[in-house]
């Protein structure tokens, strides 16, 4: 008989539909039920997707058939829900950020370790074909020694978009007030930071600048409620690589990544598409002169096609359930460690917090570390 892993979703809001669309890619992951603190929201979600709902979080946590709690609540609830799940003996996969304060995040990681439980966190795009292709090209020395990274996570002028009309397939509105309070850095910086820390190892320090450029987002809310909508940071890795990462909801949409090495440049135009094209420009000498130039971009074949069957087509072509499946695969492998480990998530969050909330002078020494991550078996 085929073994399966039972999961339950906590939080039936906007992002939950992303997970529901991609969960069928993983037949060994079995959805037991869902819960939302808003009973009407839970009812609509349950009816739309044809899944059972729990009357309370306590009822969900007492269900022995649930192995993994998938925490899709609003960011301010991530810590509390994950802590309760871990205390109930459940493994946890959380949406980002998995906590909004460093001490709370550290507490969750230590609690999971003490209980022998898995704690993992989104984003899971490191498990995607584009990220794995870049990683393999770096391992194969495609650009020589990496020196510099430019990473852009500009999402357009969101305050000028019709965001109040954004509705998920099950009828959940985009939680714009929460998004503005948390800000684009805590929400999105992890997309590239998970990649860069996997590629280049732990970060040593961050020098950051943050500003709120559009304070008048909602007429009935005070500007001080909003997080910075622009940050730009330089991150120095222990390996010697330096990265400049910019996040905003002001500048035109731009999700490009460039990794510059002694022998060339690797790049991609999108981190929100698991099958985005990877390009390579080689640095070559111009005859006998000392001048070097970059060749025209050549496409680097993906390590495998990003042709997973079940997709969320409306906005984000990403396999959101792949992170949950990463935890499930570890459990089915008798307690193996998922690629997206708790200590790695903690390290990424420390960097994100340093960028989004700069210290006086903007410089923050990063204290956390993590064990080296392994590529996906199909990307070796």
Protein Blocks (a to p, Z undefined) as FASTA:
>chain_A
ZZddddddehjafklmmmmmmmmmmmkbccfbdcdfblklmmmmmmmnopacdfbfklmm
mmmkbmbdcdfbdfklmmmmmmmmmmnopacdddddfbfbfklmmmmmmmmmmnopacdd
ddfklmpmklmmmmmmmmnopnopafbdcddddebjfklpckllpccfkopacdfklmmm
nopmlmmmmmmmmmmmmmnopafbdcdddddfblmlbfkbcfklpccfbdcdddddfkop
acdddddfkbccdfbdcdddfkbccddfbfkbfkbccdddddddehjbfbdcdddddddd
dfbdcfbfbdcfklmccdfklmmmmmmmmmmngoiacfbdfklmmmmmmmmmmmmmcceh
hiacdfbdcddddddfklZZ
